[in-house]
Amino acid sequence: MTADTPLIQLEGVSKHFGPVKANQDISLAFRAGRIKSLLGENGAGKSTLMSILAGRLQPDSGRILVDGRRETFRSAQDAIAAGIGMVYQHFMLVDAMTVTENIFLGYPGPLLINPARMEARVAELARQVRLTIDPRAKVADLSMGEKQRVEILKLLFRQNRILIFDEPTAVLTPQECEQLFEALRQLAAQGKAIVFISHKLDEVMALSDEIAVLHKGAVVADMAADRIQSKAELAQLMVGREVILQVAREHLDTRQRVLNIAGLADDDLKNIHLELRQGEILGLVGVAGNGQKPLVETICGLKRPGKGTVRIMGRDWSAFFQQRRWDGNLAYIPEDRQGLATCRRLSLTDNLLLTTRRGFTAGPWLLHRRAEAKMGELATQFNINPANPRLAARQLSGGNLQKMVIAREFFRRPRLIVAEQPTQGLDIAATEEVWQLLLKARERAGILLVTGDLAEALALADRLAVMFDGRIVDTFGADDQDKIKSIGLMMAGSRPEPLPQQRSKLY
């Protein structure tokens, strides 16, 4: 091995799933001390390629070189032994275990380890990279953002030489992203090779030393980051056309009130007041784990309200969920698309039927062929790839699975939409499509947009509500520039004092 030898190199790697060509003759090199970003549309083959590199899948052809020597990874354990670690887009955690137990799981240390020392080690690791987490918390009780932090700490704890991050910032706030980026730069300075997969072009431009682009399973660009002049150039390499992530949000007159929450309180929530009407998007923002999840679960019927009142479509919470129609009602787009939103082993058609089956029945009969035809139409309309309604959900990339969930819920013509991280994991072209769909849907629905992406909230929302520690810090119009400048402070729990002539109305 010489100083110029890559830590790891892929040569002519291909992988097929039946007729689907996920990877085609891919050759890439990852070098010590360099951060290499991997870009591509949803379904371009990024996750498949990284699963091969991490030992979860075996290539049909090609080879992998580690330190210039050919290696065969028959399992994830083989890849870990070779110094490769990966934080997956869909978390690999044991819900019943604590944060510390998950991080130490599989640790080849002594049989008897002092639990207090284990927790102290995790706390110290979290402190070093400025990721707030309770080492004793059970993973089942964590938000998606907190689970992401556990995955990152697992990777850092193992001290791997080749670190793969698959959409690591999807559920992080801007401040948390900066902390992560600083940690990645420090790791690169220690001689580690970093592979960074993201759809967020600002992140890629800010962080990368090198950039590789996949399109339809093949490498179409592999170059130094300083050769890329703009985000528009990157987007065009990814999707083959110009993409400008901008939307025209026109003012609409609000109509019927579809959600009214007054004094909602329980173990997680503190005196929540919210109102939402047809014709508007209310953006709910805040650091993950500050009450967004229990609030969404209450609104969507997964958790019974504590104190206070929750009225949906003019009806009390209990009455609404006892006599709910399948269409023209409430639609929920969860952030956990592989757990709560879909059944991975079922076909796309059967996943469509999870929330729409009453629209495909005749007496006691289920009209499966009609549902399959509709799923085919939706796949084409929402650009789901592959557009085969008989495929299992697990055969779709994360972004295409998200589009399937959105297609299913929009098909129900809802009047209230709860969209939780709706563009998480989507490429820039798909994000643009979803933004347009949400703005179109607001013509007939009220939309509660729960997002960790402030740019998304500011682009789409008519009003914004900021959550911290289970309470609404403030609610204000999206054109209130003074409040918008203070969102970061509000997300940390501070509520700026209004000027004498100003008075913010809390709904």
N, C-alpha and C positions, 0 to 999 in steps of 0.2 A: 504493500500500500504506500502511495506517495502522498505528498501534501495536497495534490490536486485531485486525488481520488475521492469521488462522492462517498458520503457515509452510506447512502443507499441509491441504487439505480435500477430502473425498470427498462427492459429491452424487449420490444416487440410483444407486449402483453395484450392478449385478447381474451374476451369472456362473452359467451352467448348464453341466453336463457331461452331455449327453444328457438323461435324465429327472431327474437329480439337480440340485436347486436349491441350489448351494453358498452363494451370496450373493443376497439379495433386497432391492433398493432401500435400500442402506446409505448413510447420511449421517453423517459424523464429522469433527471438526476436531481438529488437533494444533497446539498453540501453543508458541512459544519459551519456554524456561525452565520447562516443565511436563513432568512424568512422567505419562503416561496408560497405565493398565493395561487390557489387553483380555482378557476372560475368556469362557469358554464351554465346553460339553461337548466331548468328542472328536467331530469331525464337524460342529461348529457353524458352521464356515466361517472361522475365524480365519486359518489358514495360507493359504487361498485368497485372502482379502482382502489379506493382507500381500504375497503374491506379485504381486498386481495393483499394489500400491503400489510394489513394488520392480522392476516392469517385466518380471517373468518370465511373467506372464499378462496378457492384455488383457481388459477388461470387455466384456460383451455390450451394456451400456447404462450411462448415467451419465457423470460427468466427474470429473477430478482437477484441482484448482486449487493452484498453487504460488505463494506470495506474491500471491494474488488473481488470478493469470493462469492460464488453462486450459492444461494440458500434456497431451501424448499420449506415453506411454512405449511405444515399440515393442520395446524391449529393456532388459535390465538396465543396459546402458551409458547409455541415456537417463536412467534413474532416478538413476544415480550422478552424471551430469552435472548433474542438478537438485539434488544435495546429499543424496540418500537412500542410506543404507547399511543392510545387514541382516545379522545373525548368524542363520543358519538353524538350525532344530532338528536337521536332518541336514546334516552338515558339507560345505562346498564347498571342499575342499582337494585338492591334488595330492600323493599319497602319496610319489612318487619324489623330491619336492623337500624342501629343508630348511625349517625354520620361517621363516627370514629370506627365502628365495626365495618362499615362499607369500605373505608379507606384502607384498613388493615386486612381486609379479606384477601386471602391468598398470599399474604406476606410470609416469606420463607424464613422467619426468625425463630427464636426459641419457643417451645411449646407453651410455656407459662410467661405471659406478659402482664405487667401491672396495668390495670385499666386506667388508673389515674395518670400514669406516665403516658399511655396511649393518647388520652384526651389532651394532655398538655402538649404532646407533640403535634397533634392536629391543630390546636389553638395557635401554637407558635408558627406553624406553616401558613395558616390563614392570615396571621398578623403580618408575616413577611411579604405576602402578596396583596394585603389589604382587602381580603374577601371576608366579610362578616358572616360568621356561621356559628351555631351552637353545637359543639362536638357531641353533646349528649342527646340532641334532638333525634327523633325517629324520622327516617326518610319519608314515610307515609304521610307525615304531618307537614312536610315542606311544600312550598310553592315551586313552580317550575324553575323560577330564577334561582332559588336556593338549591335545588337539585343540580342545576348546572354548576354551581360553585363546588359542590361535592365532587362532581366528575373532574373538574379542573384540579382540585386538591389531590385526588387519587393519582392523576397523571404526574403531578409535581412530586408527590411522595415517593414514587417509584424511581425517580431520577433517570428516566429513559434518555437515550441520546437522540432519538428521532421522535419528535412529538407532533401528532396529527390532531388538529382542532377542526371539527366539522361544525360550522355555524356556531361558534362558541358565544357570540354576542347576541344571539337571537332574543334572549330574554333578559338582557342586561341594560341598565340605564347608561346614558353617556358617561357619567362619572365612573361607573363600574367598568365600562369599556376601556377608558383611559388607564385604569389601574391594571387591567388585564394586559393591555398593550405594553405597558412598562415592564410587566413581568416577562412577557415574551421576548422583549428586547434584551432583558438581563439574561435570560436563558440562552439566547443566541450568542451573546457575548461570552458565555461559558463554553461555547463550542458545540452547542446542540443544533441540529437541523430542525427547523420548524416548518410544518406544512399547515397552511391556513386556508380553509375553505369558507368562502363567504359570498353572499349576493350583494353585500353593501359596498358599493364601489368607492365611497369615501374612505372606508376602513382599508380597503385594499391599496388605494393610492398612498395613504398615510403610513402604512405599516411595512409594505413589501420591499424586499431587495430584488426579487424576481417574480414574474407573473407568467403562468401557463393557462391557456384557455382551451377547454374541450367543447366540441360541437358535434352532436350526434355520435358520440363515442370515440371521436378521434381528436388528436392534438392539432389545433389550427394556429397556435401561437405559443412560443416559449422564449421569453426575452427578459432582459434586465428591466426593472421597473422604471428606470429613468428614461427609457425609450418611449414610454406611453405619455402622451401630452395632455390627455383629458379623459374624464369619465365617459364622454360621448364616444371616444375612440374605443374604449374598453367595451362599452355596451354594444357597439356595432360588431366587434369581434365575437361577442357571445351569441348574439341573436341574428346576425346577418343583415340588420337594418338599423336605421337611426331610432334611438329611443330617448325621449325626453320625459322624465318623471315629473310631470306637472299636470294639474287638473284645474279646470275652471269650476269653482264652487260658487254657484249663483244662489242668491238669497231666495228662500221659499217661505211663503206664509205658513206658519205652524197651524195645525188643526187640532183634532181630537187628542186628548191626553191618553197615552197608552200605558204609562207607568207613573205611579205616585207612591213614594216612600216617605213616611213620616215617623221620626223617632225610633227607627229600627236599631235595636241593641241586643247583643248577646255576648258570649265569651270573647268573640273576635271583633265585633262591630260596636261602635260607640255613637249613638244618637245620629244615625244617618238620615238625611233629608235629601231627596232627589225627585225631580219631575222631568218627564220626557214626553214630547208630543210628536205626532206625525209631522213629517216635513223637516226634521232636524236630526243632526248627529251630535250626541253628547260624548265627548272624549274623556274617558276616565284614565288618568295617568298617575304614576307613582312608582316608587321602588318596589320590586317584587316582594311579596310577603307582608304587605301593609294593609291587608284586608280586602284586596280586590277579589281574591278567590272565594272567600265565604260570602261576599256580597253577590257575586255572580251565581253561586250555587243556590242562594236563597231566591233570587229572581227567577231562576230557571227550574225551580221545583226540586232540586236535589237536597235541599236543607230547609227545614221548617223555620219560619221566622220566630225570633224570640219576642222581645217587647216591641211595641210600636205596630204600625200597620204597613202592609204592602198591598197595593191595588193594581191589578193588571187588566187592561181593557175595561176599566170601570168596575171590575168585580174584585171582591176580597180574594186574597191568595188561595185559601182553601177551596172556595167555590170555583175559582178559575181552573185549578188543576183537577178537580173532580169531574168537570164537564168540558174538557178542552177539545176543540176541533183539530183535525190534522192539518188543515190549510187555513189561510187567512188569519193566522193567529201569532203565536210566539215561535221564533226560530232561534236556535242556539248553535253557534259555531265555536266549539271548545278549542283551547290551545293544545290540549292533549289529543291530537288527531289519531294516534295509533292505539290509544287506550279507551278513552271515553267516546270519541266521535265515530270510530269504526271497529269492525271485527276483521282483523287482518287475514284470517283464513277463509272468509266468505268472499264470494264474487262481488264485483262492483254492483251488479244488479241487486243482489241480496243486501248489500250495504245501502243502496237506494231505498229499499223497502223497510229498513229499520225505522224510519220516521214517516214513510209515505204509504204504507201498505193499505191503509183504508181507502186510498185513491185508486187502488188496483184490485178491487174485489167486486164480485158479482154474487150476491147472496153469500153462501159459505165458501165460494171458490176464489182462490188467489189467481189473478191473471198474470202469470209470470212472464209470458211472452210479450205482453203489452209493456210490462215494466222493463224488460230487456231492450225493447225497441226505444223506449223513452230514455233509458240510460245511454244508449248509443247516440241519440240526438243531443243529450246534455254533454257527452264527452266531446262531440264535435263543436258544440256551441261554446264550451268553456275551455277548449284547447287542451283536453286531458290526453296525455300521451303515455302508453299506447291507448287508442280509443276502442278498446275491446271490452264490452260489458261482461264477458265471461271470465276475464282475468281475475285472480285473487287480489284483494287489496294490498297484500304484502308484496306483490310484484311491481307496484308503482313506486316511483321515487317519492320522497317526502313532500315535495312541492306539488306534484301531480295528485297525491292523495288529498292534500289540502284543497286543491281545486275541485276534487270530487265532492268533498264535504260541502263546500260553498254552493256548488251546483245543486246538490240535493236540497239544501235548506232554502235556496232562492226559488226552487221549483214549487215550494209550498206557498208562495205569495204571502209572506208574513206581513203583519202590521207592526210587530215589535221584533227587532233583531238584536240579539246580544252577540256581538262579534268580538271574540277574545283572541288577540294576537292574530288577526285574519291573514296577514301577509308574512307571518313568520316562516322563514325557509323558502320563500318564493323568489325567483329571479326577478330582475328589474322589469322585464316585459310582462310577466305574470302579475307583478305588483301593480303595474299601471292598469292592467285589465281589472283587477279586483277593486282598485280605487274608483274606477269609472262605474263599476257595478254597484258599489256602495252608494255613490252619489245618485245613481239612477234609482236605487231602491228607496232612498229617502223621500222620493216623491209620493210614495204610498205608505211608508213605514217610519216609525221612530227608531233610531239606531243608537244603542249603547256600545260605543267602540272602546274596548279595553286594550290598551296598547302600551308597550314600553318604548315605542319609537316616537319621540317627540315630533320629529319631522312629519310623520304620518298623522299624528293628532292635529298638528297645526295646519296641515294641508286639507284635512277632511272635516274637522269638527266645526260646528256652529257655536258650541259652548264647550268649555273645559271644566272638569272637576278634578281636583288634586287630592289624593288620599295619602294619609300618613298615620300609622299606628291605629288603624281601624276606624278613622274618622275622616270626614271631608274637611280639609283645611279651608278650601274656598271653591266657589263656583263662579265663573265669569265668562263673558263673551269672548270669542276668538279674535275679536278686533281690539281688545283691551291690551294695548302694547305694554303699559306699565306692569300689569299683572303677568303678562307673558315673560317679561324680563325677570320676574321673580319666581318662576316655576321651580327652578333648581332649589331655591331656599324653601319653598313650600314642600317640596318632596323630602326635604330634611326635617320638616316639622315646624318651620318658622312661617308665621303669617305676617306679611308686611303691613305696617300701619297705613290705612288709606289717607290720602290727602284730605284736608278739611271739606272740600267741595265734593269728594267722592264718597259713595256709600255702596258697597257690594251687597247684592241681594243673594242670600242663601235660600235655595228652594227646598 
